[in-house]
């Protein structure tokens, strides 16, 4: 029996039989769609578990950074205070500031060729 014969037989049946066949077809299609959805949901959940392990690694590294930040600020503060201390010591010792480049601009100019 080919498809054309099946459709001709279906057209000859009463309306209530056609409606029953339609609903059986809808139910079968929905079961297939629902089964595919459950299968894909299972795949997505397994992938999300793998991603959670990566997320946990990132979270742990962020926690480590958060713990290290105070020591970073302490070392930065210590470095800045060392610079200020050395400047204060230099001023108290009466040292002359060293010449900066550009202080004697008139002497550093190149002679103009004629």
Secondary structure by P-SEA (a helix, b strand, c coil): ccaaaaaaaaaaccaaaaaaaaaaaaaaaaaaaaaaaaaaaaaaaaaaaaaaaaaaaaaaaaaaaaaaaaaaaaaaaaaaaaaaaaaaaaaaaccccccccccccccccccccc
